[in-house]
Amino acid sequence: MAYFLNRKINETSPLKQTLTCVFGVGPSLAESFCKKVGIRSTLKFSKLTSKQVSFLSDVLTKDKNNLIQEELSRGLYENVARLTQIRSYRGIRHKKGLPLRGQRTRTNSKTAKRHNKVQIRFR
Amino acid sequence: MSRSKWKGPYVHKSFAKPKVGVINCWSRSTTIVPAFVGKSLSVHNGQRFIQIKVVNYMIGHKLGEFAHTRKAYVHKKQK
């Protein structure tokens, strides 16, 4: 198993797929990163030289428009923490794990109960 | 649907005059603007006034977000 930015990745699949293992990088962003670095997106990760890999990780971590990994998850957590800290309605709903935007809670609201209470993590 | 930007944030006309001390207000839809920071406001929740102290992070939120209109439901303890 190979590692890239402290993430386990499958090195035999094409590069655009392996990059999506990184939290905050989806299919379209992975494609654009490949273009930026100048590597074909269908190339396998195991075929890359160590220089290319380090350059790729450099581009991903230093890109200011798209936060990834710890920075992104911390940012998401801070957004929720700010709401609870100022004791706004949305913050309290987050704390209780209920929907934030006036949906019904008599029935349903399963998604909110699943997501809203959980601390956002990328692992 | 969000409010048009050219209108600016909505602030009730009762806030136009400067007042001293804790301000009672019924306008829950007023946006908190930077001028409110550090002030104590008491916002009506339909039944009574709830005092809030405006801090920096509250800017951009509405006053009503901080004065909850519903009582939190608590299960009765079984005897």
N, CA and C atoms of all chains as a GROMACS GRO file, in nm:
protein
  606
    1MET      N    1   0.084  -0.121   0.000
    1MET     CA    2   0.000   0.000   0.000
    1MET      C    3   0.087   0.126   0.000
    2ALA      N    4   0.053   0.217  -0.087
    2ALA     CA    5   0.128   0.343  -0.092
    2ALA      C    6   0.057   0.449  -0.010
    3TYR      N    7   0.130   0.549   0.030
    3TYR     CA    8   0.073   0.658   0.107
    3TYR      C    9   0.093   0.789   0.034
    4PHE      N   10  -0.008   0.875   0.040
    4PHE     CA   11   0.002   1.007  -0.022
    4PHE      C   12  -0.069   1.106   0.070
    5LEU      N   13   0.003   1.202   0.121
    5LEU     CA   14  -0.050   1.299   0.217
    5LEU      C   15  -0.113   1.229   0.338
    6ASN      N   16  -0.042   1.128   0.388
    6ASN     CA   17  -0.086   1.050   0.505
    6ASN      C   18  -0.216   0.975   0.481
    7ARG      N   19  -0.247   0.949   0.354
    7ARG     CA   20  -0.368   0.873   0.323
    7ARG      C   21  -0.327   0.745   0.250
    8LYS      N   22  -0.394   0.636   0.288
    8LYS     CA   23  -0.372   0.512   0.214
    8LYS      C   24  -0.436   0.526   0.077
    9ILE      N   25  -0.362   0.490  -0.026
    9ILE     CA   26  -0.420   0.500  -0.160
    9ILE      C   27  -0.393   0.373  -0.238
   10ASN      N   28  -0.478   0.354  -0.336
   10ASN     CA   29  -0.461   0.241  -0.425
   10ASN      C   30  -0.376   0.285  -0.542
   11GLU      N   31  -0.255   0.235  -0.550
   11GLU     CA   32  -0.163   0.289  -0.650
   11GLU      C   33  -0.184   0.231  -0.789
   12THR      N   34  -0.267   0.129  -0.798
   12THR     CA   35  -0.286   0.068  -0.930
   12THR      C   36  -0.398   0.134  -1.010
   13SER      N   37  -0.480   0.215  -0.945
   13SER     CA   38  -0.589   0.282  -1.017
   13SER      C   39  -0.538   0.414  -1.075
   14PRO      N   40  -0.609   0.470  -1.175
   14PRO     CA   41  -0.562   0.594  -1.237
   14PRO      C   42  -0.552   0.710  -1.139
   15LEU      N   43  -0.468   0.804  -1.173
   15LEU     CA   44  -0.432   0.913  -1.082
   15LEU      C   45  -0.554   0.994  -1.038
   16LYS      N   46  -0.648   1.017  -1.133
   16LYS     CA   47  -0.766   1.098  -1.097
   16LYS      C   48  -0.852   1.029  -0.992
   17GLN      N   49  -0.843   0.896  -0.987
   17GLN     CA   50  -0.918   0.824  -0.883
   17GLN      C   51  -0.843   0.821  -0.751
   18THR      N   52  -0.713   0.805  -0.759
   18THR     CA   53  -0.634   0.798  -0.634
   18THR      C   54  -0.636   0.930  -0.560
   19LEU      N   55  -0.640   1.040  -0.634
   19LEU     CA   56  -0.639   1.171  -0.568
   19LEU      C   57  -0.767   1.195  -0.489
   20THR      N   58  -0.877   1.129  -0.529
   20THR     CA   59  -1.004   1.151  -0.458
   20THR      C   60  -1.004   1.087  -0.320
   21CYS      N   61  -0.900   1.007  -0.289
   21CYS     CA   62  -0.887   0.954  -0.152
   21CYS      C   63  -0.859   1.066  -0.054
   22VAL      N   64  -0.801   1.176  -0.104
   22VAL     CA   65  -0.770   1.290  -0.019
   22VAL      C   66  -0.900   1.362   0.016
   23PHE      N   67  -0.919   1.392   0.145
   23PHE     CA   68  -1.041   1.460   0.189
   23PHE      C   69  -1.044   1.602   0.132
   24GLY      N   70  -1.147   1.634   0.057
   24GLY     CA   71  -1.159   1.766  -0.002
   24GLY      C   72  -1.128   1.768  -0.151
   25VAL      N   73  -1.089   1.653  -0.207
   25VAL     CA   74  -1.063   1.645  -0.350
   25VAL      C   75  -1.161   1.548  -0.413
   26GLY      N   76  -1.243   1.600  -0.504
   26GLY     CA   77  -1.339   1.517  -0.576
   26GLY      C   78  -1.287   1.488  -0.715
   27PRO      N   79  -1.371   1.423  -0.798
   27PRO     CA   80  -1.328   1.386  -0.932
   27PRO      C   81  -1.286   1.505  -1.019
   28SER      N   82  -1.364   1.614  -1.015
   28SER     CA   83  -1.334   1.727  -1.104
   28SER      C   84  -1.210   1.801  -1.057
   29LEU      N   85  -1.196   1.812  -0.924
   29LEU     CA   86  -1.080   1.882  -0.869
   29LEU      C   87  -0.952   1.802  -0.895
   30ALA      N   88  -0.964   1.668  -0.885
   30ALA     CA   89  -0.850   1.581  -0.910
   30ALA      C   90  -0.801   1.599  -1.053
   31GLU      N   91  -0.897   1.610  -1.145
   31GLU     CA   92  -0.864   1.628  -1.286
   31GLU      C   93  -0.789   1.761  -1.306
   32SER      N   94  -0.838   1.866  -1.240
   32SER     CA   95  -0.778   1.997  -1.258
   32SER      C   96  -0.638   2.002  -1.196
   33PHE      N   97  -0.620   1.929  -1.086
   33PHE     CA   98  -0.487   1.924  -1.024
   33PHE      C   99  -0.387   1.854  -1.115
   34CYS      N  100  -0.434   1.747  -1.181
   34CYS     CA  101  -0.349   1.675  -1.274
   34CYS      C  102  -0.304   1.767  -1.388
   35LYS      N  103  -0.399   1.847  -1.435
   35LYS     CA  104  -0.369   1.939  -1.544
   35LYS      C  105  -0.267   2.042  -1.500
   36LYS      N  106  -0.284   2.089  -1.377
   36LYS     CA  107  -0.195   2.193  -1.322
   36LYS      C  108  -0.052   2.143  -1.312
   37VAL      N  109  -0.040   2.017  -1.269
   37VAL     CA  110   0.093   1.959  -1.251
   37VAL      C  111   0.151   1.916  -1.385
   38GLY      N  112   0.063   1.882  -1.478
   38GLY     CA  113   0.110   1.842  -1.609
   38GLY      C  114   0.131   1.692  -1.621
   39ILE      N  115   0.051   1.614  -1.546
   39ILE     CA  116   0.058   1.469  -1.555
   39ILE      C  117  -0.076   1.419  -1.609
   40ARG      N  118  -0.068   1.319  -1.697
   40ARG     CA  119  -0.190   1.262  -1.753
   40ARG      C  120  -0.271   1.199  -1.640
   41SER      N  121  -0.404   1.226  -1.639
   41SER     CA  122  -0.486   1.185  -1.524
   41SER      C  123  -0.514   1.036  -1.523
   42THR      N  124  -0.488   0.967  -1.636
   42THR     CA  125  -0.514   0.824  -1.641
   42THR      C  126  -0.390   0.742  -1.603
   43LEU      N  127  -0.280   0.812  -1.579
   43LEU     CA  128  -0.156   0.745  -1.540
   43LEU      C  129  -0.171   0.682  -1.402
   44LYS      N  130  -0.107   0.566  -1.381
   44LYS     CA  131  -0.116   0.502  -1.251
   44LYS      C  132  -0.021   0.571  -1.153
   45PHE      N  133  -0.063   0.569  -1.027
   45PHE     CA  134   0.017   0.639  -0.926
   45PHE      C  135   0.154   0.575  -0.909
   46SER      N  136   0.161   0.443  -0.927
   46SER     CA  137   0.288   0.372  -0.906
   46SER      C  138   0.391   0.408  -1.013
   47LYS      N  139   0.342   0.463  -1.128
   47LYS     CA  140   0.435   0.497  -1.237
   47LYS      C  141   0.501   0.634  -1.216
   48LEU      N  142   0.453   0.709  -1.118
   48LEU     CA  143   0.508   0.844  -1.096
   48LEU      C  144   0.645   0.835  -1.031
   49THR      N  145   0.730   0.931  -1.065
   49THR     CA  146   0.860   0.941  -0.996
   49THR      C  147   0.838   1.011  -0.862
   50SER      N  148   0.934   0.996  -0.772
   50SER     CA  149   0.921   1.057  -0.640
   50SER      C  150   0.916   1.210  -0.650
   51LYS      N  151   0.984   1.262  -0.752
   51LYS     CA  152   0.984   1.408  -0.772
   51LYS      C  153   0.844   1.457  -0.808
   52GLN      N  154   0.779   1.380  -0.897
   52GLN     CA  155   0.642   1.417  -0.938
   52GLN      C  156   0.545   1.410  -0.821
   53VAL      N  157   0.565   1.308  -0.737
   53VAL     CA  158   0.475   1.290  -0.622
   53VAL      C  159   0.488   1.406  -0.525
   54SER      N  160   0.613   1.445  -0.500
   54SER     CA  161   0.635   1.556  -0.406
   54SER      C  162   0.581   1.686  -0.464
   55PHE      N  163   0.595   1.703  -0.595
   55PHE     CA  164   0.542   1.824  -0.659
   55PHE      C  165   0.390   1.827  -0.651
   56LEU      N  166   0.330   1.710  -0.672
   56LEU     CA  167   0.184   1.698  -0.666
   56LEU      C  168   0.131   1.732  -0.527
   57SER      N  169   0.199   1.678  -0.425
   57SER     CA  170   0.154   1.704  -0.288
   57SER      C  171   0.175   1.850  -0.252
   58ASP      N  172   0.282   1.908  -0.310
   58ASP     CA  173   0.308   2.051  -0.288
   58ASP      C  174   0.194   2.136  -0.343
   59VAL      N  175   0.152   2.104  -0.464
   59VAL     CA  176   0.045   2.181  -0.530
   59VAL      C  177  -0.085   2.168  -0.453
   60LEU      N  178  -0.114   2.045  -0.404
   60LEU     CA  179  -0.239   2.022  -0.332
   60LEU      C  180  -0.242   2.096  -0.200
   61THR      N  181  -0.132   2.093  -0.127
   61THR     CA  182  -0.132   2.155   0.007
   61THR      C  183  -0.123   2.306  -0.001
   62LYS      N  184  -0.059   2.358  -0.106
   62LYS     CA  185  -0.040   2.503  -0.111
   62LYS      C  186  -0.150   2.577  -0.187
   63ASP      N  187  -0.246   2.501  -0.242
   63ASP     CA  188  -0.354   2.566  -0.313
   63ASP      C  189  -0.448   2.635  -0.215
   64LYS      N  190  -0.459   2.766  -0.231
   64LYS     CA  191  -0.536   2.841  -0.130
   64LYS      C  192  -0.685   2.845  -0.159
   65ASN      N  193  -0.723   2.816  -0.284
   65ASN     CA  194  -0.866   2.819  -0.317
   65ASN      C  195  -0.938   2.695  -0.266
   66ASN      N  196  -0.865   2.584  -0.258
   66ASN     CA  197  -0.927   2.461  -0.214
   66ASN      C  198  -0.853   2.406  -0.094
   67LEU      N  199  -0.916   2.415   0.022
   67LEU     CA  200  -0.856   2.357   0.142
   67LEU      C  201  -0.877   2.206   0.139
   68ILE      N  202  -0.780   2.134   0.192
   68ILE     CA  203  -0.794   1.988   0.198
   68ILE      C  204  -0.756   1.939   0.337
   69GLN      N  205  -0.792   1.812   0.360
   69GLN     CA  206  -0.750   1.739   0.480
   69GLN      C  207  -0.782   1.813   0.609
   70GLU      N  208  -0.683   1.827   0.697
   70GLU     CA  209  -0.707   1.881   0.832
   70GLU      C  210  -0.762   2.023   0.825
   71GLU      N  211  -0.707   2.104   0.736
   71GLU     CA  212  -0.750   2.244   0.726
   71GLU      C  213  -0.898   2.253   0.694
   72LEU      N  214  -0.942   2.170   0.601
   72LEU     CA  215  -1.083   2.173   0.559
   72LEU      C  216  -1.174   2.127   0.672
   73SER      N  217  -1.137   2.015   0.736
   73SER     CA  218  -1.224   1.961   0.840
   73SER      C  219  -1.226   2.055   0.961
   74ARG      N  220  -1.112   2.118   0.988
   74ARG     CA  221  -1.108   2.215   1.097
   74ARG      C  222  -1.197   2.334   1.067
   75GLY      N  223  -1.192   2.380   0.942
   75GLY     CA  224  -1.276   2.493   0.901
   75GLY      C  225  -1.423   2.461   0.914
   76LEU      N  226  -1.461   2.338   0.872
   76LEU     CA  227  -1.601   2.298   0.882
   76LEU      C  228  -1.645   2.291   1.027
   77TYR      N  229  -1.556   2.237   1.112
   77TYR     CA  230  -1.589   2.225   1.253
   77TYR      C  231  -1.602   2.362   1.318
   78GLU      N  232  -1.513   2.454   1.278
   78GLU     CA  233  -1.518   2.588   1.336
   78GLU      C  234  -1.645   2.662   1.301
   79ASN      N  235  -1.695   2.639   1.180
   79ASN     CA  236  -1.822   2.703   1.140
   79ASN      C  237  -1.935   2.664   1.233
   80VAL      N  238  -1.940   2.536   1.268
   80VAL     CA  239  -2.045   2.488   1.358
   80VAL      C  240  -2.018   2.538   1.499
   81ALA      N  241  -1.891   2.534   1.539
   81ALA     CA  242  -1.855   2.575   1.675
   81ALA      C  243  -1.889   2.721   1.699
   82ARG      N  244  -1.874   2.804   1.595
   82ARG     CA  245  -1.907   2.946   1.609
   82ARG      C  246  -2.056   2.963   1.638
   83LEU      N  247  -2.138   2.885   1.567
   83LEU     CA  248  -2.283   2.895   1.586
   83LEU      C  249  -2.324   2.854   1.727
   84THR      N  250  -2.260   2.748   1.778
   84THR     CA  251  -2.296   2.703   1.914
   84THR      C  252  -2.242   2.799   2.018
   85GLN      N  253  -2.128   2.857   1.989
   85GLN     CA  254  -2.066   2.948   2.084
   85GLN      C  255  -2.151   3.073   2.107
   86ILE      N  256  -2.209   3.128   2.001
   86ILE     CA  257  -2.292   3.248   2.015
   86ILE      C  258  -2.435   3.212   2.051
   87ARG      N  259  -2.462   3.082   2.068
   87ARG     CA  260  -2.594   3.034   2.110
   87ARG      C  261  -2.705   3.078   2.016
   88SER      N  262  -2.679   3.067   1.888
   88SER     CA  263  -2.784   3.099   1.791
   88SER      C  264  -2.875   2.976   1.775
   89TYR      N  265  -2.987   2.996   1.711
   89TYR     CA  266  -3.084   2.889   1.693
   89TYR      C  267  -3.021   2.771   1.621
   90ARG      N  268  -2.948   2.803   1.516
   90ARG     CA  269  -2.886   2.697   1.436
   90ARG      C  270  -2.784   2.618   1.518
   91GLY      N  271  -2.711   2.690   1.605
   91GLY     CA  272  -2.612   2.624   1.688
   91GLY      C  273  -2.675   2.525   1.783
   92ILE      N  274  -2.787   2.565   1.841
   92ILE     CA  275  -2.857   2.478   1.935
   92ILE      C  276  -2.912   2.355   1.864
   93ARG      N  277  -2.963   2.376   1.742
   93ARG     CA  278  -3.014   2.264   1.665
   93ARG      C  279  -2.902   2.166   1.629
   94HIS      N  280  -2.785   2.223   1.602
   94HIS     CA  281  -2.669   2.138   1.575
   94HIS      C  282  -2.637   2.053   1.696
   95LYS      N  283  -2.642   2.114   1.812
   95LYS     CA  284  -2.610   2.045   1.936
   95LYS      C  285  -2.707   1.931   1.961
   96LYS      N  286  -2.835   1.957   1.931
   96LYS     CA  287  -2.936   1.856   1.956
   96LYS      C  288  -2.942   1.752   1.845
   97GLY      N  289  -2.877   1.783   1.732
   97GLY     CA  290  -2.882   1.690   1.621
   97GLY      C  291  -3.015   1.690   1.549
   98LEU      N  292  -3.075   1.807   1.539
   98LEU     CA  293  -3.204   1.822   1.471
   98LEU      C  294  -3.187   1.911   1.348
   99PRO      N  295  -3.285   1.909   1.255
   99PRO     CA  296  -3.273   1.993   1.136
   99PRO      C  297  -3.267   2.142   1.170
  100LEU      N  298  -3.193   2.217   1.089
  100LEU     CA  299  -3.164   2.358   1.121
  100LEU      C  300  -3.262   2.453   1.055
  101ARG      N  301  -3.324   2.412   0.946
  101ARG     CA  302  -3.394   2.510   0.862
  101ARG      C  303  -3.545   2.493   0.863
  102GLY      N  304  -3.598   2.461   0.980
  102GLY     CA  305  -3.743   2.460   0.993
  102GLY      C  306  -3.813   2.340   0.936
  103GLN      N  307  -3.741   2.231   0.910
  103GLN     CA  308  -3.810   2.110   0.863
  103GLN      C  309  -3.888   2.047   0.978
  104ARG      N  310  -3.976   1.955   0.942
  104ARG     CA  311  -4.055   1.892   1.046
  104ARG      C  312  -3.969   1.793   1.125
  105THR      N  313  -4.009   1.776   1.252
  105THR     CA  314  -3.933   1.681   1.334
  105THR      C  315  -4.024   1.575   1.396
  106ARG      N  316  -4.154   1.587   1.364
  106ARG     CA  317  -4.246   1.487   1.418
  106ARG      C  318  -4.211   1.349   1.365
  107THR      N  319  -4.188   1.346   1.233
  107THR     CA  320  -4.135   1.223   1.174
  107THR      C  321  -4.017   1.261   1.087
  108ASN      N  322  -3.956   1.163   1.030
  108ASN     CA  323  -3.842   1.182   0.939
  108ASN      C  324  -3.728   1.254   1.007
  109SER      N  325  -3.664   1.347   0.934
  109SER     CA  326  -3.544   1.416   0.982
  109SER      C  327  -3.436   1.317   1.022
  110LYS      N  328  -3.429   1.209   0.944
  110LYS     CA  329  -3.328   1.106   0.974
  110LYS      C  330  -3.188   1.154   0.939
  111THR      N  331  -3.179   1.228   0.826
  111THR     CA  332  -3.048   1.271   0.780
  111THR      C  333  -2.984   1.364   0.881
  112ALA      N  334  -3.064   1.456   0.935
  112ALA     CA  335  -3.011   1.551   1.032
  112ALA      C  336  -2.966   1.480   1.158
  113LYS      N  337  -3.045   1.381   1.200
  113LYS     CA  338  -3.008   1.309   1.321
  113LYS      C  339  -2.878   1.232   1.302
  114ARG      N  340  -2.856   1.190   1.177
  114ARG     CA  341  -2.734   1.116   1.148
  114ARG      C  342  -2.613   1.209   1.144
  115HIS      N  343  -2.633   1.325   1.079
  115HIS     CA  344  -2.517   1.408   1.047
  115HIS      C  345  -2.489   1.518   1.148
  116ASN      N  346  -2.593   1.589   1.191
  116ASN     CA  347  -2.570   1.717   1.256
  116ASN      C  348  -2.500   1.705   1.390
  117LYS      N  349  -2.517   1.592   1.455
  117LYS     CA  350  -2.458   1.578   1.587
  117LYS      C  351  -2.311   1.536   1.579
  118VAL      N  352  -2.277   1.473   1.470
  118VAL     CA  353  -2.143   1.414   1.458
  118VAL      C  354  -2.041   1.523   1.430
  119GLN      N  355  -1.932   1.514   1.500
  119GLN     CA  356  -1.823   1.606   1.474
  119GLN      C  357  -1.761   1.571   1.340
  120ILE      N  358  -1.735   1.674   1.261
  120ILE     CA  359  -1.688   1.650   1.126
  120ILE      C  360  -1.541   1.608   1.128
  121ARG      N  361  -1.516   1.492   1.074
  121ARG     CA  362  -1.379   1.442   1.066
  121ARG      C  363  -1.354   1.391   0.927
  122PHE      N  364  -1.229   1.385   0.887
  122PHE     CA  365  -1.203   1.338   0.752
  122PHE      C  366  -1.156   1.194   0.750
  123ARG      N  367  -1.131   1.137   0.865
  123ARG     CA  368  -1.086   0.998   0.865
  123ARG      C  369  -1.203   0.903   0.874
  124MET      N  370  -3.538   3.292  -0.021
  124MET     CA  371  -3.470   3.385  -0.110
  124MET      C  372  -3.405   3.494  -0.028
  125SER      N  373  -3.280   3.524  -0.062
  125SER     CA  374  -3.208   3.620   0.020
  125SER      C  375  -3.238   3.762  -0.026
  126ARG      N  376  -3.211   3.855   0.063
  126ARG     CA  377  -3.240   3.995   0.040
  126ARG      C  378  -3.143   4.055  -0.061
  127SER      N  379  -3.194   4.149  -0.140
  127SER     CA  380  -3.109   4.214  -0.240
  127SER      C  381  -2.996   4.290  -0.173
  128LYS      N  382  -2.878   4.285  -0.235
  128LYS     CA  383  -2.761   4.347  -0.173
  128LYS      C  384  -2.771   4.499  -0.173
  129TRP      N  385  -2.834   4.556  -0.276
  129TRP     CA  386  -2.835   4.703  -0.286
  129TRP      C  387  -2.918   4.766  -0.176
  130LYS      N  388  -3.004   4.687  -0.111
  130LYS     CA  389  -3.085   4.741  -0.002
  130LYS      C  390  -3.006   4.751   0.127
  131GLY      N  391  -2.901   4.674   0.138
  131GLY     CA  392  -2.825   4.672   0.263
  131GLY      C  393  -2.895   4.590   0.366
  132PRO      N  394  -2.833   4.570   0.484
  132PRO     CA  395  -2.897   4.490   0.588
  132PRO      C  396  -3.019   4.560   0.645
  133TYR      N  397  -3.121   4.481   0.680
  133TYR     CA  398  -3.242   4.538   0.736
  133TYR      C  399  -3.223   4.568   0.884
  134VAL      N  400  -3.246   4.693   0.919
  134VAL     CA  401  -3.242   4.734   1.058
  134VAL      C  402  -3.370   4.813   1.085
  135HIS      N  403  -3.440   4.778   1.192
  135HIS     CA  404  -3.567   4.842   1.223
  135HIS      C  405  -3.545   4.989   1.256
  136LYS      N  406  -3.645   5.072   1.222
  136LYS     CA  407  -3.627   5.217   1.236
  136LYS      C  408  -3.613   5.260   1.383
  137SER      N  409  -3.653   5.174   1.476
  137SER     CA  410  -3.641   5.211   1.617
  137SER      C  411  -3.496   5.217   1.663
  138PHE      N  412  -3.406   5.161   1.583
  138PHE     CA  413  -3.265   5.164   1.620
  138PHE      C  414  -3.195   5.289   1.572
  139ALA      N  415  -3.269   5.374   1.499
  139ALA     CA  416  -3.208   5.495   1.444
  139ALA      C  417  -3.167   5.592   1.554
  140LYS      N  418  -3.252   5.603   1.657
  140LYS     CA  419  -3.219   5.694   1.766
  140LYS      C  420  -3.124   5.626   1.864
  141PRO      N  421  -3.021   5.696   1.908
  141PRO     CA  422  -2.931   5.637   2.007
  141PRO      C  423  -3.000   5.626   2.143
  142LYS      N  424  -2.988   5.510   2.207
  142LYS     CA  425  -3.049   5.488   2.336
  142LYS      C  426  -2.943   5.439   2.434
  143VAL      N  427  -2.972   5.462   2.561
  143VAL     CA  428  -2.876   5.424   2.664
  143VAL      C  429  -2.929   5.300   2.737
  144GLY      N  430  -2.838   5.216   2.783
  144GLY     CA  431  -2.876   5.101   2.863
  144GLY      C  432  -2.930   4.987   2.780
  145VAL      N  433  -3.001   4.899   2.846
  145VAL     CA  434  -3.057   4.782   2.777
  145VAL      C  435  -3.176   4.826   2.691
  146ILE      N  436  -3.172   4.787   2.566
  146ILE     CA  437  -3.275   4.830   2.472
  146ILE      C  438  -3.374   4.717   2.451
  147ASN      N  439  -3.501   4.743   2.476
  147ASN     CA  440  -3.605   4.647   2.444
  147ASN      C  441  -3.635   4.655   2.295
  148CYS      N  442  -3.644   4.543   2.230
  148CYS     CA  443  -3.684   4.549   2.091
  148CYS      C  444  -3.770   4.432   2.054
  149TRP      N  445  -3.865   4.460   1.967
  149TRP     CA  446  -3.958   4.359   1.920
  149TRP      C  447  -3.918   4.310   1.781
  150SER      N  448  -3.830   4.384   1.717
  150SER     CA  449  -3.795   4.353   1.579
  150SER      C  450  -3.694   4.239   1.576
  151ARG      N  451  -3.744   4.118   1.554
  151ARG     CA  452  -3.657   4.001   1.553
  151ARG      C  453  -3.586   3.983   1.420
  152SER      N  454  -3.637   4.052   1.318
  152SER     CA  455  -3.579   4.034   1.184
  152SER      C  456  -3.467   4.134   1.155
  153THR      N  457  -3.437   4.219   1.255
  153THR     CA  458  -3.327   4.314   1.236
  153THR      C  459  -3.194   4.241   1.230
  154THR      N  460  -3.114   4.277   1.130
  154THR     CA  461  -2.981   4.219   1.119
  154THR      C  462  -2.888   4.286   1.218
  155ILE      N  463  -2.800   4.209   1.277
  155ILE     CA  464  -2.701   4.266   1.368
  155ILE      C  465  -2.589   4.328   1.286
  156VAL      N  466  -2.573   4.460   1.303
  156VAL     CA  467  -2.471   4.534   1.230
  156VAL      C  468  -2.356   4.565   1.326
  157PRO      N  469  -2.239   4.600   1.275
  157PRO     CA  470  -2.124   4.625   1.362
  157PRO      C  471  -2.149   4.729   1.472
  158ALA      N  472  -2.244   4.821   1.449
  158ALA     CA  473  -2.271   4.923   1.550
  158ALA      C  474  -2.330   4.864   1.677
  159PHE      N  475  -2.387   4.744   1.670
  159PHE     CA  476  -2.452   4.683   1.787
  159PHE      C  477  -2.352   4.616   1.881
  160VAL      N  478  -2.231   4.593   1.834
  160VAL     CA  479  -2.137   4.510   1.910
  160VAL      C  480  -2.106   4.573   2.045
  161GLY      N  481  -2.113   4.491   2.149
  161GLY     CA  482  -2.086   4.538   2.285
  161GLY      C  483  -2.210   4.584   2.357
  162LYS      N  484  -2.320   4.602   2.285
  162LYS     CA  485  -2.443   4.649   2.350
  162LYS      C  486  -2.523   4.531   2.407
  163SER      N  487  -2.607   4.563   2.502
  163SER     CA  488  -2.702   4.464   2.552
  163SER      C  489  -2.839   4.496   2.496
  164LEU      N  490  -2.899   4.397   2.433
  164LEU     CA  491  -3.032   4.416   2.379
  164LEU      C  492  -3.123   4.313   2.445
  165SER      N  493  -3.249   4.350   2.465
  165SER     CA  494  -3.340   4.244   2.506
  165SER      C  495  -3.444   4.227   2.397
  166VAL      N  496  -3.447   4.107   2.344
  166VAL     CA  497  -3.526   4.076   2.226
  166VAL      C  498  -3.651   4.000   2.269
  167HIS      N  499  -3.762   4.040   2.212
  167HIS     CA  500  -3.889   3.977   2.248
  167HIS      C  501  -3.900   3.842   2.181
  168ASN      N  502  -3.948   3.743   2.256
  168ASN     CA  503  -3.966   3.611   2.194
  168ASN      C  504  -4.113   3.575   2.180
  169GLY      N  505  -4.200   3.676   2.193
  169GLY     CA  506  -4.343   3.652   2.184
  169GLY      C  507  -4.409   3.652   2.320
  170GLN      N  508  -4.330   3.621   2.422
  170GLN     CA  509  -4.385   3.617   2.557
  170GLN      C  510  -4.314   3.716   2.649
  171ARG      N  511  -4.184   3.712   2.642
  171ARG     CA  512  -4.107   3.801   2.729
  171ARG      C  513  -3.978   3.842   2.657
  172PHE      N  514  -3.903   3.930   2.722
  172PHE     CA  515  -3.778   3.978   2.661
  172PHE      C  516  -3.663   3.890   2.707
  173ILE      N  517  -3.577   3.858   2.614
  173ILE     CA  518  -3.459   3.779   2.646
  173ILE      C  519  -3.336   3.863   2.619
  174GLN      N  520  -3.254   3.876   2.722
  174GLN     CA  521  -3.139   3.964   2.709
  174GLN      C  522  -3.025   3.893   2.638
  175ILE      N  523  -2.969   3.962   2.542
  175ILE     CA  524  -2.850   3.908   2.477
  175ILE      C  525  -2.741   4.014   2.476
  176LYS      N  526  -2.619   3.967   2.485
  176LYS     CA  527  -2.506   4.059   2.474
  176LYS      C  528  -2.444   4.035   2.337
  177VAL      N  529  -2.436   4.142   2.259
  177VAL     CA  530  -2.391   4.125   2.121
  177VAL      C  531  -2.239   4.117   2.117
  178VAL      N  532  -2.189   4.012   2.056
  178VAL     CA  533  -2.045   3.998   2.037
  178VAL      C  534  -2.014   4.000   1.888
  179ASN      N  535  -1.886   4.004   1.861
  179ASN     CA  536  -1.837   4.024   1.726
  179ASN      C  537  -1.888   3.917   1.628
  180TYR      N  538  -1.895   3.793   1.675
  180TYR     CA  539  -1.931   3.683   1.586
  180TYR      C  540  -2.076   3.688   1.540
  181MET      N  541  -2.157   3.767   1.612
  181MET     CA  542  -2.300   3.769   1.580
  181MET      C  543  -2.334   3.855   1.459
  182ILE      N  544  -2.238   3.931   1.411
  182ILE     CA  545  -2.265   4.022   1.299
  182ILE      C  546  -2.314   3.943   1.178
  183GLY      N  547  -2.422   3.991   1.120
  183GLY     CA  548  -2.480   3.924   1.003
  183GLY      C  549  -2.595   3.833   1.038
  184HIS      N  550  -2.606   3.794   1.165
  184HIS     CA  551  -2.721   3.714   1.208
  184HIS      C  552  -2.837   3.807   1.241
  185LYS      N  553  -2.956   3.746   1.255
  185LYS     CA  554  -3.072   3.826   1.295
  185LYS      C  555  -3.089   3.818   1.446
  186LEU      N  556  -3.157   3.919   1.501
  186LEU     CA  557  -3.176   3.923   1.645
  186LEU      C  558  -3.258   3.804   1.694
  187GLY      N  559  -3.357   3.764   1.613
  187GLY     CA  560  -3.447   3.657   1.654
  187GLY      C  561  -3.379   3.523   1.673
  188GLU      N  562  -3.261   3.507   1.612
  188GLU     CA  563  -3.189   3.380   1.625
  188GLU      C  564  -3.145   3.355   1.768
  189PHE      N  565  -3.137   3.461   1.847
  189PHE     CA  566  -3.080   3.448   1.981
  189PHE      C  567  -3.187   3.451   2.090
  190ALA      N  568  -3.312   3.474   2.050
  190ALA     CA  569  -3.421   3.473   2.147
  190ALA      C  570  -3.515   3.361   2.106
  191HIS      N  571  -3.501   3.246   2.170
  191HIS     CA  572  -3.573   3.128   2.124
  191HIS      C  573  -3.720   3.137   2.165
  192THR      N  574  -3.807   3.098   2.073
  192THR     CA  575  -3.950   3.113   2.095
  192THR      C  576  -4.011   2.988   2.156
  193ARG      N  577  -3.939   2.881   2.156
  193ARG     CA  578  -3.997   2.756   2.205
  193ARG      C  579  -3.921   2.704   2.325
  194LYS      N  580  -3.998   2.641   2.409
  194LYS     CA  581  -3.940   2.582   2.529
  194LYS      C  582  -3.884   2.447   2.492
  195ALA      N  583  -3.766   2.417   2.540
  195ALA     CA  584  -3.709   2.287   2.512
  195ALA      C  585  -3.788   2.179   2.585
  196TYR      N  586  -3.824   2.074   2.511
  196TYR     CA  587  -3.905   1.969   2.570
  196TYR      C  588  -3.818   1.877   2.656
  197VAL      N  589  -3.862   1.856   2.778
  197VAL     CA  590  -3.789   1.767   2.868
  197VAL      C  591  -3.883   1.657   2.911
  198HIS      N  592  -3.839   1.534   2.901
  198HIS     CA  593  -3.922   1.422   2.944
  198HIS      C  594  -3.939   1.424   3.096
  199LYS      N  595  -4.061   1.390   3.136
  199LYS     CA  596  -4.086   1.384   3.281
  199LYS      C  597  -4.017   1.262   3.340
  200LYS      N  598  -3.967   1.281   3.459
  200LYS     CA  599  -3.901   1.169   3.526
  200LYS      C  600  -4.007   1.072   3.578
  201GLN      N  601  -3.983   0.945   3.558
  201GLN     CA  602  -4.078   0.845   3.606
  201GLN      C  603  -4.061   0.820   3.755
  202LYS      N  604  -4.178   0.811   3.821
  202LYS     CA  605  -4.169   0.794   3.967
  202LYS      C  606  -4.154   0.646   4.002
   0.00000   0.00000   0.00000
